[in-house]
Amino acid sequence: MLIPDHKSDFESDGERILYTKFRLDGSTKSMFVLHSVFTSHHIKNMSGELDFLVLAPNEGFFTIEVKHGGISRKNGEWCFTNRHGKTNCKKIGPFEQQSATMNSIRNYVLKKIKHKKEMHDRFERILWGSGVAFTSMPEFIDFGPEGHSWQVLTKQGLHLPIGTYISTLSKGSHREHSAKYWYDVNKTRPTKKDCEDLVKILRGDFEINYSEINRMIDNEARIEDYTKEQFSLLDFANYNQRCLIEGGAGTGKTLMALEILKRKASQNLNIGLFCFNKRLGEKLGNSISNINTYKNSTVFCGTLHKYMLNQTKSQLPSIIEEHEKFFSETLPLEFLIGCDSIEDDDKLDFLILDEAQDLITLNYLEVFDTLLKGGLRNGNWIMFGDFSNQAIYSVDALKIFELLNSHSSFTRFPTLKINCRNTKNIAEHNTLFTGVELPKFTSRNHEGNIVSCRYPKDHPKEIEKILLEIEKRGIPLSKVTLLSPKKNDHTITSDYEPLFKLIKKGVQYTTIHSFKGLENNIIVLYDFENISSDRMQRLLYVGISRATQELYLVLDQKLEESVARLVKNNYSKTLLS
């Protein structure tokens, strides 16, 4: 048995020749031949390597050093010239070198099995021998006392069965050691099992599983890094008082917003980082909670609604249907009335907006104008948003820009193009489903493996099936988020009891609206009654782009043809262009 049984690269032509000889020559069929055995436990050097280790049942363990090319010895110094014409000289000859490496391997093996007394005693008696194959030397040369003739394999000897050389090496080694006190004619020869045991010690099989969860963790780490594109914009933003930065989903806008906050906080400023969604606000707040750089700064990090509630002490209406009007109209008005006399020292030195497309309304701009030193027109601020694809509370990006322009002048930077969140597979499917421009990628973006679009009869049961499949793969269900365009009490899953058992294990479920600005490893999208309207296209874009590694779409059967047409059209329009 040759280990490994296939190899294409060799240190020398001599190694290749002898390896091929061992592989094709049937005379060593009963032997175990290990090629290139490295040891970091060398008795003389920091490390060493055996070209070949032959484990021959009923014969012994034999190490073979291969020397090919030009060979000379002068004044006791050995010189070897390789196939590239490079000459290497050393005082230690190949026989001494091989003997030292052989003993190093033997000592390592005995140390490895010292706790197994019976096995240790057995291996201590087994004969080890060494030889040198001079594969370019036509015939034998007497090397004097450095080596025995029976240790040498020449080019001429390669024409004979390789087993003949091993037999010669065995006889010579046994003859040389037969007078030693430890030598026993019966115990010195290894059995087949002895050979197999040594193979396991030196080259035992092993497998390290790269689990699904480990893969996800490694991929998560890639997201937390900045691209060159982002860094350049951050640096430019330092030289502009008022900035608008646009970018599609996954281009790192939230990361940049947090980085700006950290930089400004080190300047002892009063800073506000605002967003629209409650979940995103909580995430932003948690991101800065353990950072010490803010001790000399006053920092608010969360939703604009929470900030206004804190300032006005207003009470949220008990009727849920009144919440939207309360947050968009009543609360901003109460803030403006109650805080119109805010002292300049209490105002914000710097304003940061994340997901700004949801916060640029007439009422909210009036609030920002009031709480910022110098107002929007003369104050310092930076806004991050995706105005083309994620403005799900506004239908027209141009109107958003017009509204902002009416309140202030600002620098509008080139749009962020590099996606650092999604796998390439997910991003491509987002383009196919929504027609948005395919983003650019970095070397950190992996291809991804699962994007699944399903059209089952029973949607809740299918979602349950997906979750069980994920759980079976060893992935915590906290890595999964179920997203619907509908509120939770109106979704198709609201009355499906088996799902609630899985939700208790950590599955998140919410609306696409409330998950804007956030992400999870695995996203399951459902409850789409159509995919063609402008509103549904925007929600689909937002939903798909929340998935960092895996995506499942559970759609109505009646949408299958529509999806096929949509994908075909978008493919020709975007990916082929």
N, C-alpha and C positions, 0 to 999 in steps of 0.2 A: 504494500500500500504506500503510495506516494502522497505526501502531505506538504503543500497543497497539491491537488491533482491537476491543476492547470495554472500556468504562469506564462506571461508574455514578456516581462522585462527582467533582465539579468545584469549583474554588476560586470560580468566578463563573458566572453565567448566560451571560456572553459566551463563556467557554471552552466551555461546553456547546453553544451555538449554532454556533460555528465548528467544533468537533469533529464535530458532526452533519453540518454542511455538507461537510466533507472526506470523511466516511464515505459519504454518499449521492450526492454530486455526481460524476458520471462523468468530468468534465473534468480531474480530477487522477489518473486511473487509472494513468498511467505514472510518477507521482511517488512518492517515499517521504516520508511525513509522520510525524514523531516528535512526540508530544505530551509536554509537561512534561519537558524535558531539564535536569537539575540539574548544576551544576558547582561543585566545591569549589576551583577554580583561577581565581577571578575576579581581574581585573587591578586592581580598585578596592576591592571589598568582600571580606569573608571567604568569601562564596559568592554564587551567582546562579542564576537559573532562567529558561529559555526556555519560553514558553507553547507555541510550535510551531516546529519546524525543518523546512522543506520542501526536499527534495533533488530538484531538477527536472532530469532529463537534457536536455542541450543548452541549458540556461538558466543554472543556478547553484544555490548554496546560500543559502536565505533564512530569516531568523529573523523571527518575527511575535510581537509583544506584544499582548495583548488587554486593552482597557480598557472596562469596562461600568459603567453607573450614572451618577451625577452627576459632571461634570468641569468644572473652572474653573481659570483662571490669573489671578492678581492679584499685581501688583508682582513679577513674575518667579517666583512660587511656584505650583506645580501642586497642586491639591487634588482628591481622588477620594473619592466617597461610595459605599460598597458597598451590597448588598441589605439589610444589617442596619441601615442608617442611620449607620454609623460612617464618619467622615471622616478621611482620612490625607493630610497635606500634606508636600511635599518640594520642595527647590529644583531638583533634577534632573528634567527632563521625561522623558516616555516614549521620545522619540526618542534622547536621549543615553543613557538607561538601556539601551535595546535595543542600541545600537551598542557599548557597553562589554561587555555580556554576549556579543554575537556575536563580538567580537574575543577574548574570553576562551576561548570554545569553539574558535575557529580556532587560537589559540596552543597550546591543549592538544593538539589533533589533530596539529599539526606537530611538537610535542615528542615525542609518542607514537611517531611514525614516522620520527624523525630518523635512525635506524640503517638505514632502508630508503631509500637515496638516490634511486632512480628514482621511487619513490612520493612521497617528500618533495618532490622538485622538481616533480612533477606537481601535488600539492595546493597548493603555494605559489602557483601561477598561477591556480587556479580562483577564480572570482568569488564573493564573499560579499556579500549585501545584507540590509537589514533594513526592516521595515515595522511599522505599528501599526494594529490593527483596533479602531476605536471603534464597538462593536456596538450602542450605544444612541444614537448621534449620528445624527440624521435625514439630514443632508447635510454636505457638505464645509465646513470652516472654515479660513481661512488662518492657519496657526500661525506665520507669519513665517519667519525664518531657521532655526528649530529643526528644521523638517521640510519635505520636498518633498510636493507634492500627490500625486505618483505613489506615495508610501509609505503613503498613508492608505486604509483600507477603512472605509466608513461602513455604516450600516444600509441605506441605499438600495442600495449596492453588493452587499449580500448577496443581492439578488433576481437578480443575474446569476450565471453560472457562476463558481465560485471560481477556476477556471483562468484566467479573464479577468484577475482581480486579480494572480495570480502572473505572468502574461505582462506586465502593466503594470509590476509591480515589477522584473521582469527587464530590460525595455527601459530603464527609468529608471536602474537600477544600472549597466548596461553603458555607457549614455551618460555617466554621471557619471565613470566610471573609464577611459573610452576613451583619455584623454590621458595616463594614468599610464605610466611607463616599463616596467612589468612586464606591461602589458596586451597580449594577443595574441588576436585575434579567433577563432583556432582553438583555442588551448590554454586559454583562459579558461572555456570551456564544458565542464561535466563529462559524461562518458559514463555509461551505465547502470551499468557496472562501478565507476566512481568512486563513484557513489551507494551501491552495494551495499557497497563497502569502507568507506565512512564509517559506514554502519549497523552494520557489524561492530565498528568501533572504539568507537562510542558505546553501542550496545545489542546487542553480540554475545551469542549464546546461550551458556549455560554450565550445568553441572550439577554439584552437589556431592553425592556419594552419602553418605547417612547409613547407614553399614553396620550390619549386624546386631550386630557386636561393639561398635561405638560405642554403639548403643542399649542394649546390656546393661550397659556400663560406666556410662552415665548413670543407668540404673535402680538399679545397685548403690549409687551415691552417695546415693540417697534413703534407703536402709536405715540408713545410718550416722548418722542424725539422730534426736533424741529428740522424742517428742510431749509436749504440755503435761501429759497424763495422767501420763506417766512422771516428768517433772520434779517435779510436785507430790508424788508418792509418795516420791521421793528426799529431798525436803525434810522430809516428815513422818517419814521413817525416822531422820533425825538426832536426833529428840526421843524416840525409843523404843529401849530397850535390846535388846529381843528382838522381831523382826518376822517375820511370814510374809506373803509376797506371792505371790498366785496369778495366773496368766494363761495363756491358750491359746497355741498355737503361733504364733510370729511377733509376739508383743506386746512384744518387747524385753527379756525377762528377763535374758538373758546380757549385753546391753549395760549394763543397770542394775547387774548384779553387778560388772562391771568398773569402772563409774563409782564405786560404793561403795568398792571396793578403792583406787582412786586417791585418793578423798577421805580415807580412813582412813590411807593410807600417808603422807600429808603431815603426819600427827600423830605420827610416829615410833613407830609401834606394831608389835607382832608379829602378823602377819595371815596367815590361811589361807583361800584360796578353793579349795573342793573340788567335784569333780563325779564322776560315775560312769564315764562313757565315756572311753576312752583317747584317741580322736580329738579329742573336745571338750577334754580336758585339755591336749593338745598345742597346740590353737588358743589356749586361754586363756594358756598359757605364752608363746607367741609374741606375744600381744597386749601383754604388759607388758615384754617383753625390752629394748625401746629407750627406756623411760621413766626419766628421771633422778630423778624425785621419790621413788624408793624407797631412795635411798642411805643414809638414816638409819632405815629401817625394815627389818624382816626379813619377807620375803614368800614364802609358798609358794603356787604357783598350778598346779593339776593334779589328777589323780585321787586320791581317798582311798587307793586301793590302792597307788599309787606312794609316797605319804607313809608309809604303814605299813611298806612294804618297806624304805624308807630308814631308818626308825627301828629296825626289828627285825633288819635284815640277813637276813631269812628268804629261803629259796630256793623258787622256784616249782617245783611238781612237774613232772616230765618227761612225765607222762601227762596229755593234754589233758582227758580226761573227769573228772579230779580237780580241775580249776581252779575250777569254780563253788563247790564245797564249801570249797576252800582260801580263796578270797577272802571268802566269806560267813561262815565259821565259824572255820577254823583260824587265819588271819592276824589277825582281830580279837582272838582269845583270846591269841595270842602277843604282840600289842601291849599288851594290858591287863596281862599278867604281867610283861613286860619294862619297861614304862614306868609302873608304878604309883607310883614314887617320883620322878616328874618334879618338879623345883623350880618354884615359882611363876613365877620370872623367865623360865623356859624355855617356859612355856605361852603359848598364843595369847591376845592381848588382844581380838582380834575374829575371829569365825568367819563365813564366807560360804559358803553352799551354793547351787550352781546345779543344776537338775534334781533338786531335793531329794526328789521323789517316789520316786526310785530309791535314796536314801541313808537314808531314815527306816525303819530296821529296828532291832530290839532290840539286836543286836550292834553296829551302827554308832553308835547313840545312846550306848552305853556308852563307845565310843572318843571321841566328841566331848565327852562329860562329863569324861573324863580329861584331854584335851589343852587344854581351855579354862579360863582363869582364872575361878573362881567356878562352874565347871560350867555345864551347860545351864540350871539353875534360876536362877542369879544372874549368869551371865556375859553378855557382849554378843555377839549374833549376829543374822544376817538370813538367811532362806531363801527361795529362789525356786523355784516349781514349778508344774506343771500336773497336779494331783492327780485330776482328773476324766477326762481324755482320754489322758494319756501315762504313766500308772502301769502300764507293761507288765510289770513284775516283781511287781506287787501287783494283786489283783483288786478291792480294796475301799478307796476313798478314805477312808471313815469310820474304818476301822481305823488308817489312817496318822495321822489327826488324834488319835484316842484315844491312840495310842502316844506321840505328841509331847506331848499334854496331860499324860500321866502323868509326864513328865520335867521339864516347865517350863510356866510361864505366859507368854503372849506376846500381842502385838497382831496381829490378823489384819485386813489391809487389804482394802478392796473389790477385787474381781477386775479385773485389767487387761482391757479390752475392745477396744482399738484395735490392729488388725493393721498392722504397718509392714514386713512381710517379703514377703508374697505379692501377686500381682496379684489384682484383684477376681475375675477369671475362675477362678483356681485356688482361692481361698477359697470361692467359691460351689460349685464342684465338690466340695470337701471336705465341705461341708454336705450336698450331695445324696447323697454316697456314705456318709457316716457319721452324718448326723442331728445333728451338733453345731450349736450356735447360730452363726448367721452373724455374724462380727465386725463391728465398726465400722471405718471407713476414714478416712484423711486425704486431703488434696489430693495427697499424694505418691504414693499408690497409683494406678498406671495400670491400664487395663482388662485388658491382656494379650491375646495373640493365639492361642496354641496350647495347647489342652488336648485331647489325643487319646486315645480309648479304643479299642483294637483287639482283635480276636478271631481271630488267625491260626491256621492249622493248624500251621505251623512257627514256634515262638516264637523260637528263637535266630536264625533267618534274618531274622525281622521286626525284632528288636532291631538286628541288623547293618544292615538297611535304614534304620532310624531314624538310626543313627549316621552313616551315609554321607550321608543327606539333610542332617543338621546340618553336617557337614564341608563339603559342597558350598556351603552358605550362607556360608562363610568364618568360621565360629565355631570357635575352638579346642576340641578334645575335652576339655580339662581343665575346661571349663565344664559337663561332663556327669557325672552320677553314676548308676550302675545300682544299684538297691536291691532286695533280696529278703528275705523273712522267714526264709529258710533260710541256713545257713552255706554258705560259698563252694563247698566240695567236694560239696555236695548240690544245687546249683542246676541248672536246666535248661541253663545256659550253660557249665557246668564243662568239658565235653568238646568244645565247638564252637571249632575252631581259628581260623577267620576273625576271631572276636571278640578273640582274644589279640593279633592284629596291631594292632587299633584301640586296645586297652587300653594297648599300648606307646606310643601317641601321646598318652596322658594321661588316658584315660577312667578314672574311679574306679569301683570296684565293691566293695560291702560289704553287710553286713546292715543292716536297718532299725534293729535294736537298737544297733549300734555307731555309727550316724549320728545318733542323737538329740542334739538341741542344736545341730546343724550345718545347713548349707544349701548349695545350689549353684544356679546359674542354671537348669539343666535337669535334671530327674529322670525316670528311666525305672523304673517299678515293674513287677515281674513275679513269677512263682512263687506266686501266690495260688490255692490249690486251692479255697478257699471264702471268702466275704466276709461271712458272716452271724454267725459266732460272735463273742462279746464280745472275745476275744483278737485275732482277725483285724481286727475293726473298729478296735481301738486301733492296731494296726500300720498299717492303711490310713491312719488319721488322721495318724499320725506321718510316714509315708512321703510322703503328698501335701503335707503342710505344709513339707517340706524344699525344695520347688521355689519359687524366687523369681520365675521368669519363664515357664518352659514346663514342661509335664507330659505324660508319655506313660504310659498304662497298657496293658500287654500281658497280656491275660487269656485263660483257657481258653474255648473256644467254648461249653461247657456252662454257663458263668456268665452268658451274655448275657441270658437271660430273667430271671435273679435280679437282675442289675444294673438292668434296666429297671424291675422291680417296686420295687426299693429306691429308685431315683431318684424314681419317681412318688410313693411314700409320703412320702419325706423332703421332696419339693417342696411337697406339700400341708401337711405338718406344720411346716415351717420357713419357706420363702421366701414362702408365701402367708399365713402367720399374722401 
